[in-house]
């Protein structure tokens, strides 16, 4: 096997492992969020939308990475969907 092919396989393996870890973190956050929310918990839509706007501003300013932005955005949208 050539060195270039081996390196490509290693990069692909690392990419798959990173994606699997990211997916596991998302599942853990969803489970933690659903455990924290008891019945009757009201989510204020205006607060969540303000948090989304602030998150977009931080991402545009370069304060957070795309992965962190994506995870946080998904969590906030999940709160809106839970309503």
BAFITOR-915914 format. One record per residue (C-alpha): residue number from 0; z, x, y; chain. Coordinates in Angstrom, 3 decimals, padded with zeros to 6 digits. Example, Ala and Ser with C-alpha at 12.3 -4.5 7.8 and 13.67 -1.06 7.14 Angstrom:
<pts>
PT / 0 / 007.800 / 012.300 / -004.500 / A
PT / 1 / 007.140 / 013.670 / -001.060 / A
</pts>
This chain:
<pts>
PT / 0 / 000.000 / 000.000 / 000.000 / A
PT / 1 / -000.873 / 001.362 / 003.413 / A
PT / 2 / 001.782 / 002.111 / 005.995 / A
PT / 3 / 000.328 / -000.426 / 008.454 / A
PT / 4 / 000.418 / -003.210 / 005.860 / A
PT / 5 / 003.993 / -002.360 / 004.925 / A
PT / 6 / 005.066 / -002.427 / 008.574 / A
PT / 7 / 003.367 / -005.772 / 009.094 / A
PT / 8 / 005.167 / -007.212 / 006.082 / A
PT / 9 / 008.481 / -005.924 / 007.423 / A
PT / 10 / 007.822 / -007.512 / 010.832 / A
PT / 11 / 006.930 / -010.836 / 009.204 / A
PT / 12 / 010.061 / -010.698 / 007.045 / A
PT / 13 / 012.221 / -010.011 / 010.113 / A
PT / 14 / 010.531 / -012.891 / 011.975 / A
PT / 15 / 011.232 / -015.308 / 009.100 / A
PT / 16 / 014.853 / -014.172 / 008.871 / A
PT / 17 / 015.318 / -014.625 / 012.621 / A
PT / 18 / 013.820 / -018.133 / 012.452 / A
PT / 19 / 016.110 / -019.044 / 009.534 / A
PT / 20 / 019.175 / -017.783 / 011.433 / A
PT / 21 / 018.145 / -019.741 / 014.521 / A
PT / 22 / 017.727 / -022.887 / 012.447 / A
PT / 23 / 021.160 / -022.394 / 010.888 / A
PT / 24 / 022.741 / -021.988 / 014.348 / A
PT / 25 / 021.099 / -025.221 / 015.490 / A
PT / 26 / 022.435 / -027.112 / 012.478 / A
PT / 27 / 025.934 / -025.720 / 013.074 / A
PT / 28 / 025.829 / -026.738 / 016.743 / A
PT / 29 / 024.642 / -030.250 / 015.878 / A
PT / 30 / 027.406 / -030.651 / 013.312 / A
PT / 31 / 030.012 / -029.341 / 015.733 / A
PT / 32 / 028.740 / -031.629 / 018.481 / A
PT / 33 / 028.758 / -034.660 / 016.223 / A
PT / 34 / 032.271 / -033.790 / 015.026 / A
PT / 35 / 033.474 / -033.450 / 018.622 / A
PT / 36 / 032.032 / -036.792 / 019.615 / A
PT / 37 / 034.179 / -039.604 / 018.441 / A
PT / 38 / 033.144 / -043.219 / 018.372 / A
PT / 39 / 033.010 / -044.670 / 021.823 / A
PT / 40 / 032.260 / -041.358 / 023.526 / A
PT / 41 / 030.051 / -042.042 / 026.516 / A
PT / 42 / 027.597 / -039.407 / 027.656 / A
PT / 43 / 026.770 / -039.626 / 031.317 / A
PT / 44 / 023.002 / -039.340 / 031.565 / A
PT / 45 / 023.116 / -038.046 / 035.139 / A
PT / 46 / 025.426 / -035.185 / 034.134 / A
PT / 47 / 023.175 / -034.171 / 031.241 / A
PT / 48 / 020.080 / -034.300 / 033.445 / A
PT / 49 / 021.830 / -032.149 / 036.037 / A
PT / 50 / 022.725 / -029.663 / 033.313 / A
PT / 51 / 019.073 / -029.603 / 032.207 / A
PT / 52 / 017.944 / -028.922 / 035.775 / A
PT / 53 / 020.476 / -026.098 / 036.112 / A
PT / 54 / 019.329 / -024.676 / 032.760 / A
PT / 55 / 015.704 / -024.661 / 033.921 / A
PT / 56 / 016.715 / -022.869 / 037.118 / A
PT / 57 / 018.594 / -020.184 / 035.168 / A
PT / 58 / 015.598 / -019.671 / 032.876 / A
PT / 59 / 013.157 / -019.486 / 035.789 / A
PT / 60 / 015.409 / -016.908 / 037.458 / A
PT / 61 / 015.377 / -014.813 / 034.268 / A
PT / 62 / 019.119 / -015.155 / 033.686 / A
PT / 63 / 018.685 / -016.337 / 030.075 / A
PT / 64 / 016.215 / -015.619 / 027.287 / A
PT / 65 / 013.701 / -018.128 / 026.007 / A
PT / 66 / 015.585 / -018.516 / 022.712 / A
PT / 67 / 018.843 / -019.300 / 024.517 / A
PT / 68 / 017.001 / -021.651 / 026.863 / A
PT / 69 / 015.334 / -023.438 / 023.951 / A
PT / 70 / 018.597 / -023.844 / 022.024 / A
PT / 71 / 020.526 / -025.122 / 025.032 / A
PT / 72 / 017.715 / -027.484 / 026.019 / A
PT / 73 / 017.563 / -028.909 / 022.502 / A
PT / 74 / 021.339 / -029.462 / 022.503 / A
PT / 75 / 021.229 / -031.261 / 025.851 / A
PT / 76 / 018.304 / -033.444 / 024.803 / A
PT / 77 / 020.196 / -034.205 / 021.605 / A
PT / 78 / 023.045 / -035.520 / 023.724 / A
PT / 79 / 020.638 / -037.865 / 025.480 / A
PT / 80 / 019.181 / -039.014 / 022.153 / A
PT / 81 / 022.688 / -039.688 / 020.824 / A
PT / 82 / 023.154 / -042.339 / 023.472 / A
</pts>
